[in-house]
């Protein structure tokens, strides 16, 4: 097998393999069992042990995890889900998939995360769930409003697609008691190639989530192979995690310490290099407690700076164009002053564990030049 060239700062994000993934995939392929198998269950148990929770439910994607978690929490047609506009559109599509209505809220410009007061202000009689997005990998503390939410029967479902491995206080994100969803897509902190995970709040919810991901069929795949029939107990999706993807996840999990250390080191290198740039604001990810997923800065003349960076071969990106301004979601538009202002300032610097600290310094050098050129253009 050939080794691909090492991705550098020309890529905004990139999967990071430790070696061993290709062999694990080959093993899964040769086994001839590609559905939810013992390989998938090893991955579920491995993630549960890593997080310190009793059980997890593996699914095809992070989006599927969000969708199934919402359904499991009782979110259906007519329900309202409070959600930041500044997230990947997948978060919103999962809400729409339930027939529910997103109620968009603003974020803190320093963290790009929702604040408890914003959530309280957005609650209505139709609110059945709140979906905080752990932007950049940063945990979100909603303990101050937990009682209010509980009294009103509102579930908290965390979109922790960015935050695998991060800590929330003394425990990992996923072990806080909130219904939590992870993505193991290509460029996430841990990848299965494609994959997702639900951390249910209790055994009953775990059972429901498993039923929902498996077409509502009661019997396991192994059991079905040796019986003449099966029972369908409820509506369900076909969203089980293939052994092929789980095999990748098992290798990634065993090496996660390296991914975690690499991401923290790179983020800190950026922070140090950016310290001298007064016109640039680094979005804080609470690096001591989190496994950073992105390195986002807020810059003046963003579009011009973005062009200059791209012209220098630097893989900058934007996470994300606000959802409340998307055509597909225009029925749920609300005025969100902070999100609308920072939408024109945010820019994501290249960020993946292939990059060295020196490369981060070069990216910041290019940013300095780009700011100077963009500034003199007006
Ligand atoms: C990646 C991502 C998702 C969706 O995960 P997939 O595995 O790509 O389906 C959802 N929310 C956020 C914030 C993401 O970054």
Boltz pocket constraint, residues with backbone or C-beta under 6 A from the ligand:
constraints:
  - pocket:
      binder: B
      contacts: [[A, 60], [A, 61], [A, 62], [A, 63], [A, 64], [A, 87], [A, 88], [A, 90], [A, 91], [A, 133], [A, 159], [A, 161], [A, 162], [A, 182], [A, 183], [A, 184], [A, 185], [A, 195], [A, 196]]
      max_distance: 6.0
